[in-house]
Amino acid sequence: MSSAETQPKPQASACEDYQVNRFLGLWNRIKGVVTLPPKLLPFLILHTLDPILFLLNILTIPFPRAKPESQHKWTLADRMLAKACQWSGWGKITESDKKMILSALNNYAAPGEEDSRSPCPGLNAMANHGFIPRHGKHVSLSVICVAIKKTYDFAPTFAYQLTSAAGFISKSSGDGKTWLDLKDIEAPNVIEHDASLLRHDRMFQPNQGAPAVDLCERTLQFAHPPKQPGAPGKKGKSCLNTESMSKALYERRLICSSDQDPNRENKVRNGQYFLPGKLKIFGAGNSAIPLILWDGRQDYIRPFFVEERLAYREGWHPYTREDPAGFFGLSFMYFMLVFATIEHGVGNIFTKKKKD
């Protein structure tokens, strides 16, 4: 054996080991970003697109919106959104799903006793009109996402964001589909929350799948009266606006969290009352959407609140609304601006009352 073969190999210094480990750590971080989990990639892409759609909506305000017939067509945006849902593990949109979503319109039917319904009037209205299965059971998140976009003319980014919120309570099946029953959304303090404008608190109304008509009518009373013909406004109709919704939310939260409620629905009787910041966001968000979708018009919002019915009979259509949500559909960023205005208004009322 030669002396070269028996000579021990030089050991790496501590400095060299540190440099190698540092390089490997950096490389692993880069590789982790490049090879993002398939379920996370659509989320990042869609949320990068949303500010772009928001700006494009502003630039295209002077141009005509899509025609109402577009609700019955499977567009490029629909195909891309369906593919993003599939990549997210929510399931594939089948031909029968497409037919269901595209053929539904003014064929409202009230839910039956065995049908599953949620605290969300938007999802319930979709089921009542047949945009998603009318029974409301075992509905894939992909169907919910695409149906939200088609029903309400939301941007794909916003439809995806709303559907993602249900991921905490969804279930996965062996066929690669993620699904839920609408009633699953009743899970306390996930999406369902106290001090709702349309439902009594869970302690007083265990069935959160049905609207409380008295609360719905109370909220509608905050609408501003019709303006004189020719004056700025919504064609002489009683309308809710961000100020109206701020006042309604302030009153509802005050009633539910104090001992001053004449109807005794308050924190003294309801020891379960709970409304952290996250759930306040859902409450204000639920108030923002009717203002945008129905231009705040009381005659359009009433059937949605009370019957969970879309106001097709009254002349509403998502592609002909007055609110300038945009050529590319309602973006998440635009929604956030309206929501923030409402929640800021609630905070201002609380501050003013404290000073008084």
N, C-alpha and C positions, 0 to 999 in steps of 0.2 A: 504494500500500500504506500502510495507516494505521500510525501510530507504535505502536498497541497490538499490532498483528500482528507488528511487527518486534522488539518488546521481548522479550528472552530470559526463559525460564521460570526461576523461582527453584530453585536446587539444594537437595536435602534435606541437612540437616546430618548429620554422622557419628552424632550421638546418635539422630536420627530413624531412620537406617538400622539402627542397633543394635536399637532398639525393634521395628521391623518384622520384622527377622530373628528376633528372640527370640519374637515372637508366632507367626510362621510355623512355627518349630521346635516350639513347644508344641502348635500346632494339628495338625501332622503326627504328633506322639506320640499325641494324643488320637484322631485318625482311625485310627492304626494299631491302637490297642486296640479301638476300636469295630468296625472291619472286620477282625476276626481271621481268619486263614486258616481255611477250613472244616474242615481236618483237625485244627486245634488246639482248636476250640470244644468238641467232644464230650469231649475229654480234660479240659478245665477244668471243664465241667459235672459230669462223673462224679466227679471228685476233690473237688468242692465237696459233692456229695451223700453221699460215703462217711462223713464224720463224723456226718451226720444219721442215716444208716441204722444206724450203730454205736449211737447213743443210743436210737433207736427199738427196736433189738434188746434193749437193756437193759430198757426200759419194758415190752416185750411178753413177757418171759420167762415170766410166769405163764400166758400164753394158749397154747392148743394150736397146734402147728406145722401147716404145710400137709400135706394127706394125700398118701400115696405116689402116688395117681393124678395128682397135679399134674405129675409128671415127663412125662406123656404129653399135656399140654395146652399150647397156644401162648398164653401169658398176655400181659397188657398189658406187663409188664416185659420179656418176650422180644421183643415187637414194638419197644419203645423201644430196647432194646440192639441189635437188628438194624439199626435206622435209624441209630444212632450209629456202628456199624461201617461202614455204607454212606457216611455223611458223611466218615468218616476215610479213605476211598479203599480200603477192604479188600475191597469187592465186595458184591453184593446177595445176600441169602438167597433162594434159589429155593424153589418148592414141593417139589421133590425133596429139597432140603436139609432142609426142615422135616420131611418124612416120615422121612428117615433118622435125624434127631436124636430125634424123638419116639417112634419105634418100637423103638429099640435098648433092650435091657435085659439080661436074663440069657442072652444068646446068644453066649457067649464062644467064640472060636476062636483058637488059637495062631497066630502069624504064620508065613507061608511064607517060603521062601528069597528070593523076589523082592520081598517086602514091605519098605517103608522104615520103620525104627524109630529112635528118638532116645534120648539119655541120660536123658530124663524119663519115669519110669514112669507118671505121670499121663496124658500124651498117648498113650503106648503102650497103656495099658489102655483108653482111649477108642476107639482103633483096633481093638483086639482084641474089643471088644464092639459095634462098628459105630456108635458115636455120630459118628464121622468116617469117611471112606473107609478101609476095612480095608487097602488097599494102602499108605496113608500117603503118597501122592504127589500133588503139585499140589493141596494142600488150602488153601482160601482162609482168610485170617485171620478173616473174618466167621464162617465155619463153626466154626473152632476156638473163637472167643470165646463164641458162643452155646452150643456143645456143652459147654464147661467149666461154664457156669452150670447147664445142665440135668443134667449127669452128677453133679456134686458139690454142688449146691445152694449155689453161691457167689452173693454179691450181684453185680448187674451191674457195679458199680464195681470189684470185685476181679477178676472175669473179664476186664474190659477192661484192667486194669493188667497182669495176667499176659500177655495176648496182646500188649500193646505191647512187652514185652521181646523178642519175636521179630521186631520190626520191623527190627532191624539186619541180620538174615540173610534177610529175605524178598525176594521178587522181584515185579515188577509186569509185568502182561501188557497187551496192547492192548485187552482187553475190560473194562478198569477194575477188574480183580481183583488183589489182592495175595495172594500164595500162597507156600508153601514145601513141600518134601519134609521129612518128619520127620527124615530123616538129616542135613539141613542143620544141625540144632541141634548136631551133633557138632563144629561149628567150634570150634577150641581157644580157651579162655579168653574166650568170649563169654557163653555160658550154661553149657556143659560146663566142668568144673573138676576139678583134682586133689583128692586126699583125700576122694573121695566115699564115702559109707557103703555104696553099692550097686554101684559099679564100681571095678575097679582102675584105676590111673592109665593114661593113654593109652599110655605106653611099654610097659606090660606087657599091656594089653588094647586093641589097636587098634580092635576093634569095640565102640564105646560104646553100641550099640543094644540089647545084651543084658545082663541082670543077671548079676553075679558071685555065684553062689549061696552060696559060702563067706562072702563079706562080708555078705550078707543075713542068714544064720544067725547070724553073729557079732554083728551089731547087735541082733537079736532076743534074744540072751542077756542083754542089759542090762535086760530086762523084770523088774518086781517080781513075786514069787510071789503066787498068789491069797490074798486075805484070808479070814478065817474067815467062815462064813455069818452074816449079820446085821451085820457090821462095815462101816464106810464103804468103798466101793470099787466096782468095776465088776462086780457080780454074780458075784463069786468067780472072776474070770478074771485070768490073768497080763497085766500091763499095763505099757506104757512110759509115762513121763511126761517133763516137761521136764528133770528131773535125770538120767534115763536117757539122753536124747539128748545132753545136755551131756557126760556121761562118754564116750559112744560117739564123739562128734566129737573130744573131746580125745585119746582114744587113737589115733584114725585119723590126725589131723593130726601127732601126735607120731611115729607110725610112719613116715609119709611124708616127714617133714622132718628126721629124725635118722639116725644110723648104728647105732641100737640094735635095728633090726628083725630078729628071728630068721629071717624069711622073705626077707630081703634086698630087700624093696621099699622102698627108701629113697632119700634125696637123693644118696647116694654113687653109686649105680647110675643113678638117674634124674636126669640133669643138666637135664632139662626141667621139673623140679618148679617149680610157680608157683601161688601162692595169695594174691593181694592181697586187700585188704579187701572190694572189690566182690564177688569170688567167694566169700568167706567168708559174705557175706550170702545168696547162693544156696544154699550148703551148709546153713546154719542154717534157712533158709526151707523147704528140702526136708524138713528134719527136723520142722518145726512142723506141716505139713499133715497127715501121718498121725495125729498126736496128736489133732487136731481132728476130722478126718473119721471116724476109726475109734475114737474115744474112747480111743486108746492100746491097744486090745485086741490082744494078740498073735495071737489066732486070726483076727482080721480083717486085720491088717497082713501076716501071712505070705504069703497068696496074692497080695497086691498087690506085695510086694517080689520074691518068687521067680518067680511066674508072670505078673506084671503083669495080674492078674485082679481084678475087683471082687468083694467077698465076699458076693454075693447068696445063694449056696448056704448060707453059714454064718448067714444071717439078717440081714445088714446091709442098710440102705437109707438113702440120704442124708437123707431127710425124717423118719427116726425115730431118728437118733443122739442120744445122751445129752448130748453137749457143748452148752452153751447158746450156740451161735454166733449164734442169733437167728432171729426170725420172718421177717426179710427176707433171709436167707441170710448166709453168712460174709462179713463186711466186711474190707476191706484193713486197717483200723485194728486190728481184733481179732487178725487174723493177725500184725500187727507186734508186738503185745504179747507173744504167745507166742514169736515168733521172737527178740525182744529178750531174753526170759527165758532162752532156750536159749543164745544167744551170750554173755550175761553170765555164765552158769554155766560156760561153757568158759574164759572169762577168769579167773574165780575159781579154777578148778582149776590153771591155769598159774601164777597168783600164789602159791597155796599150795604147790605143788611147788617153786617157786624158793626160798621161805622155808625149806622143809624141807631 
